[in-house]
């Protein structure tokens, strides 16, 4: 697919041009030429409310029903989680996160379609495990999942754990057609969550030199770009992770975001990273990708 020139201005695709770009992105996904980077916004494709939180604010609200945090941090997921970890212990935080994400979100057509593709790498940046479930439902046996893990429960130098789709933990580095990378952890199979401020202290200290990012991800991103679906970049933590996971990848990069609702920080981030916006509703984009041309 064509590589757009870098610009000092945000590049936005709308209307017919956006539809043409989606056709090229669909071809790129099918050819394993671009990496899908999935976020919680994918849970909003249907009109029904998803059974699990569809963003950090939703997690903060769910945690607050279990232990009310001070008002100045109440809407910040990472700070609320830290408040609970300090006062109720890490095990309590982990158990509550597992409760919050215990229900399975319905598989979307987009998840099901992605599960059929010979993708080298899929990034799932949310905790719900829907992409994993889609791969399981498709009967895939050539997939490993690499999850970010908190170091709060570890006494050794470890940043990730690796599982097959049955939930069996594997030794790092197994060969697989598809790597599902969940950098913030996932509810399944073992309720691994990076969620509190403390979880990210060491990760953020090392992430600029790429230590927490597994070698399988580094190798598979090199000759590809990223396609952000259901993601927003309105929090510094989300921007840092996206930037570092994209690091040293060739591009091009695209993101489905409503341009009218973007913050200044999101606009700056997308411009700096050379991310072109597809300014269409996520449901419309998913239908365009999944349905035959």
Secondary structure, 3 states (H helix, E strand, C coil): CCCCCCCCCCCEECHHHHHHHHHHHHHHHHCCCEEEEECHHHHHCCCCCCCCCCCHHHHHHHHHCCCCCCHHHCCCHHHHHHHHHHHHCHHHHHHHHHHHCCCCCCCCHHHHHHHHCCCCEEEECCCCCHHHHHHHHCCCCCEEEEEECCCCCCCCCCCEEEEECCCCEECCCCCCCEEEEECCEECCCCCEECCCHHHHHHHHHHHHHCCCCCHHHHHHHCCCEEEEECCCCCCHHHHHHHHHHHCCCCCCEEEECCHHHCCHHHHHHHHHHCEEEECCCHHHHHHHHHCCC
